[in-house]
């Protein structure tokens, strides 16, 4: 998942009842087999879709960095019969960020555009999505991420080392007890990353590990949802773990899920009863007033992880543009002996206020 996803759902909530009566969005149904490489690409008939790349980058002379690149595609269902090229049939949005512990906060940038005019695109058949000089594409079997902005710039090549993991029931990922609320969802963990990051005009050679998520759906979260916690971890032994929970407005857990993979074995899909998030320490944001559980334990199946953030302030405050603020950042995963066993990304949404779902 992605914090920009939080904005996208907020945006959809504003336009949910504005779609044309003739607009038909495909439903997400169990039993549909995902097929690659076609499902690496865009699914333009569905209402929402995102590609989400996160990871850790090591550099020779300084502390490690976290990075994120998210592309969103939205089919708003407005003016689809309008022949004008300016009709907003597909909207593309993107968010990029670097977690820099030396700086002590995120460096981030955003872009958005309607598809077309050679400016923004989301291609079917394989991963190829971009806005201007930002892009995420599969080239020769690897994901190539390119970002250029005043705030941050990087070019990273992420090469798979294991097969994609189909989340949920063979790619059918429920987000609530009602299976109507679901997405098609696969992950590509343990990506080997190499490339460069710009720091004050100087290109730094970096390498590390990354994780890619790709989801598409036509549904909102249930109205009683207040936010979610989501975690992906590349384990140092070559395994991988994903866990999430959807929090209710009254503090209950509406749904949870995940997967755990041991090297050389098929992924284990985790049920709601297999997942537990337990906050240990909260960080208070002076910007948004939110209290985020930035340090916590997560039980996912037989694994118990202690999550420690790369730095506390990994909040993206975009209230002026999107009305939302959320925490999304790099975390270390410690085992029961307090030794590092993996690195990943943690996402915390809904702590700075809930968007309207109506």
C-alpha positions in Angstrom: 0.0 0.0 0.0 1.0 3.6 -0.2 0.3 6.8 1.7 -0.4 8.5 -1.7 -3.0 5.7 -1.9 -4.6 7.4 1.1 -4.8 10.6 -1.0 -6.2 8.7 -3.9 -9.0 7.2 -1.8 -9.7 10.7 -0.5 -9.9 12.0 -4.1 -12.1 9.2 -5.1 -14.4 9.9 -2.2 -15.0 13.3 -3.6 -15.8 12.0 -7.1 -17.4 8.7 -6.2 -20.9 9.8 -7.1 -19.8 11.9 -10.0 -19.1 9.1 -12.4 -21.4 8.8 -15.4 -24.3 6.4 -14.9 -23.0 4.5 -18.0 -19.6 3.9 -16.4 -19.0 0.2 -15.6 -16.1 -0.8 -13.5 -15.0 -4.4 -13.4 -15.4 -6.2 -10.1 -12.5 -8.0 -8.3 -13.5 -11.6 -8.0 -11.8 -14.7 -6.5 -10.6 -17.4 -8.8 -9.1 -15.2 -11.5 -5.6 -16.3 -12.4 -3.0 -13.5 -12.8 -0.8 -13.9 -15.9 2.5 -12.3 -16.5 3.9 -10.2 -18.1 0.4 -8.8 -19.0 -0.6 -8.2 -15.4 2.6 -6.3 -14.8 1.0 -3.6 -17.0 -2.0 -1.3 -16.5 -5.6 -2.4 -16.1 -7.4 0.6 -17.6 -11.0 -0.5 -17.1 -10.6 -0.8 -13.3 -11.1 2.3 -11.2 -7.8 2.5 -9.3 -4.4 1.1 -9.6 -0.9 1.6 -8.1 2.7 0.6 -8.5 4.7 1.0 -5.3 8.4 0.6 -5.1 10.3 1.0 -1.8 13.7 0.0 -0.4 16.9 0.7 1.4 20.0 2.1 -0.3 23.5 1.7 1.0 26.2 4.3 0.1 29.9 4.2 0.7 30.6 7.1 3.0 27.3 7.9 4.8 24.2 6.4 6.5 21.8 4.3 4.5 18.8 5.9 2.8 15.2 4.8 2.3 13.4 5.5 -1.0 9.9 5.3 -2.4 8.3 5.8 -5.8 4.6 5.4 -6.2 2.5 5.8 -9.4 -1.3 5.9 -9.3 -3.7 5.5 -12.1 -7.3 6.6 -11.7 -10.3 6.1 -14.0 -12.7 8.8 -12.7 -15.6 7.8 -15.0 -16.1 11.4 -16.1 -16.8 12.5 -19.7 -15.8 9.1 -21.1 -18.0 9.7 -24.2 -16.4 13.1 -24.8 -14.2 12.8 -27.9 -11.9 15.7 -26.8 -8.3 14.7 -25.9 -8.7 16.9 -22.9 -11.4 14.7 -21.3 -10.0 13.2 -18.1 -10.5 9.5 -18.9 -7.4 8.5 -17.0 -5.5 10.4 -14.4 -1.9 9.6 -13.4 -0.3 10.7 -10.0 3.1 10.1 -8.6 5.0 10.5 -5.4 8.7 10.1 -4.8 10.6 10.4 -1.4 14.0 9.8 0.1 14.4 9.1 3.8 17.7 10.8 4.8 18.7 10.3 8.5 21.5 12.9 8.1 18.9 15.5 7.0 16.5 14.2 9.6 13.4 14.4 7.4 12.0 13.3 4.1 12.9 14.8 0.8 9.8 14.4 -1.4 8.1 15.6 -4.6 4.7 14.9 -6.3 3.4 15.1 -9.9 0.0 14.6 -11.5 -1.4 14.8 -15.0 -4.2 13.5 -17.2 -3.1 10.7 -19.5 -2.2 11.7 -23.0 -0.4 14.4 -25.0 2.8 12.5 -24.5 2.9 13.8 -20.9 1.5 10.9 -18.8 0.9 7.3 -19.6 0.1 3.9 -18.1 0.7 1.1 -20.7 -1.1 -2.2 -20.9 0.9 -5.4 -21.4 3.9 -4.7 -19.1 5.0 -2.1 -16.5 5.4 1.3 -18.2 4.0 4.2 -16.3 5.3 7.8 -16.2 4.7 11.5 -16.0 7.1 13.8 -17.9 10.6 12.7 -16.8 9.4 10.4 -14.0 8.9 6.8 -14.9 8.8 3.2 -13.8 9.3 0.7 -16.5 10.3 -3.0 -16.9 13.3 -3.2 -19.1 15.0 -6.5 -19.9 13.2 -8.1 -16.9 14.3 -5.4 -14.4 12.3 -2.4 -13.0 14.0 1.0 -13.9 12.9 4.0 -11.7 13.7 7.5 -12.9 12.9 10.6 -11.0 14.0 14.2 -11.7 13.0 17.2 -9.5 14.5 20.1 -7.5 13.9 18.2 -4.3 15.4 14.9 -5.3 16.6 12.9 -8.3 17.5 9.3 -8.7 17.8 6.5 -11.2 17.6 3.0 -9.9 17.5 -0.5 -11.5 15.7 -3.1 -9.4 16.3 -6.7 -10.6 14.1 -9.6 -9.3 15.7 -12.5 -7.6 12.6 -14.5 -6.8 9.2 -15.0 -8.5 6.3 -12.6 -7.8 4.2 -13.4 -4.6 0.5 -13.6 -5.2 -1.1 -12.0 -2.1 -4.3 -13.3 -0.6 -6.1 -16.1 -2.5 -3.8 -16.4 -5.5 -3.8 -12.6 -6.0 -7.4 -11.9 -4.7 -6.6 -9.8 -1.6 -9.5 -9.0 0.7 -9.6 -5.7 2.7 -12.7 -6.4 4.8 -14.9 -9.3 6.0 -17.1 -8.6 3.0 -15.2 -10.0 0.0 -16.7 -7.2 -2.1 -13.9 -5.0 -0.7 -10.8 -6.5 -2.4 -8.0 -5.9 -4.9 -5.9 -7.9 -7.2 -2.5 -7.8 -5.5 1.0 -9.2 -6.1 4.4 -8.3 -4.7 7.9 -8.5 -6.0 10.2 -8.8 -3.0 14.0 -9.1 -2.8 14.7 -6.8 -5.7 18.5 -6.2 -6.1 18.9 -2.4 -6.5 21.7 -0.5 -8.1 22.0 3.1 -9.4 22.5 6.6 -8.2 20.9 9.3 -6.0 21.6 13.0 -6.3 22.7 14.7 -3.2 23.3 18.5 -3.5 24.3 18.1 -7.1 26.5 15.2 -6.6 25.6 11.7 -7.9 26.1 9.0 -5.2 26.4 5.4 -6.3 24.1 3.3 -4.2 23.0 -0.4 -3.9 20.5 -2.2 -1.8 17.2 -4.1 -1.7 13.7 -3.1 -2.7 10.1 -4.3 -2.8 7.5 -3.7 -5.4 3.7 -3.9 -4.9 1.1 -3.7 -7.7 -2.6 -3.5 -6.9 -5.8 -2.7 -8.9 -9.4 -2.5 -7.8 -12.7 -0.7 -8.3 -13.8 -0.4 -4.7 -13.3 1.9 -1.7 -12.4 0.6 1.7 -15.5 0.1 3.9 -17.1 3.2 5.4 -16.1 2.1 8.9 -12.4 2.1 8.1 -10.3 4.8 9.7 -6.9 3.9 8.2 -4.3 1.1 8.0 -0.9 -0.1 9.0 1.1 -1.9 6.4 4.6 -3.5 6.4 6.9 -5.1 3.9 10.3 -6.6 4.9 13.1 -8.1 2.9 14.6 -10.6 5.3 18.4 -11.0 5.4 18.1 -14.7 4.9 16.4 -14.2 1.5 12.9 -14.5 2.8 10.1 -11.9 2.6 7.2 -10.8 4.8 4.2 -8.6 4.2 1.5 -7.8 6.8 -1.3 -5.2 7.0 -4.3 -4.4 9.2 -7.3 -2.2 8.4 -8.3 -0.2 11.5 -11.8 0.7 12.4 -13.1 4.1 13.6 -13.6 2.6 17.1 -10.1 1.3 17.3 -10.9 -2.3 16.4 -9.3 -4.2 13.5 -11.7 -4.7 10.6 -9.4 -7.0 8.6 -5.8 -8.1 8.4 -3.6 -10.3 6.2 -0.2 -10.9 4.8 2.3 -13.4 3.5 5.6 -15.0 4.7 8.2 -16.6 2.5 11.1 -18.8 3.4 13.8 -19.2 0.8 13.2 -22.2 -1.5 9.6 -22.6 -0.3 6.2 -21.4 -1.5 4.8 -18.3 0.2 2.6 -18.9 3.3 -0.6 -16.8 3.1 -1.5 -15.4 6.5 -5.1 -15.1 7.8 -6.4 -12.2 10.0 -5.8 -14.3 13.1 -2.1 -14.6 12.2 -1.4 -10.8 12.3 -1.0 -8.6 15.3 0.5 -5.0 15.4 1.5 -3.8 18.9 2.7 -0.2 19.3 5.8 0.2 21.6 6.6 3.9 21.1 4.9 6.9 19.5 6.4 9.9 17.8 4.4 13.2 17.9 4.4 15.4 14.8 4.5 19.1 15.5 3.2 19.7 12.0 0.0 17.6 11.9 -0.4 16.9 15.6 -0.6 13.1 14.9 0.9 10.5 17.2 2.3 7.7 15.0 3.4 4.3 16.4 6.7 4.4 14.7 8.2 1.6 16.8 6.2 -1.6 17.3 6.2 -5.4 17.3 4.5 -7.2 14.5 3.5 -10.9 14.7 3.0 -12.4 11.3 2.5 -16.1 11.5 5.5 -17.7 13.3 7.6 -14.5 13.0 7.8 -11.8 15.7 9.5 -8.6 14.5 10.5 -5.6 16.4 10.4 -2.6 14.1 12.7 0.4 14.6 12.5 3.4 12.3 15.5 4.6 10.3 14.5 8.0 11.7 11.3 9.2 13.5 10.3 12.0 11.2 9.2 10.2 8.1 5.8 12.0 7.9 4.7 13.4 4.6 2.4 16.4 5.3 0.5 17.2 2.1 -2.6 18.7 3.7 -2.3 21.9 1.6 -2.6 19.9 -1.6 -4.4 16.7 -0.7 -5.9 17.3 2.8 -3.9 14.4 4.3 -0.8 13.7 6.3 0.7 10.2 6.8 3.8 8.4 8.0 5.7 6.2 5.5 9.3 5.2 6.1 12.2 2.8 6.3 12.3 0.5 9.3 14.7 -2.1 10.6 13.3 -5.5 11.6 14.9 -7.0 14.7 14.4 -10.6 15.8 13.7 -11.9 19.3 17.4 -11.7 20.1 17.4 -8.0 19.1 19.6 -8.6 16.1 18.7 -7.1 12.7 17.0 -9.7 10.5 15.6 -7.6 7.8 14.8 -4.1 6.4 11.6 -2.8 5.0 9.0 -0.1 4.9 6.1 0.8 7.3 3.1 2.8 6.4 0.8 4.4 8.9 -2.4 6.2 7.7 -5.4 7.7 9.4 -3.5 9.0 12.5 -3.7 12.6 11.4 -7.5 12.4 10.8 -9.7 10.3 8.6 -10.8 11.4 5.1 -14.5 11.4 4.2 -15.6 8.1 2.5 -19.0 9.5 1.6 
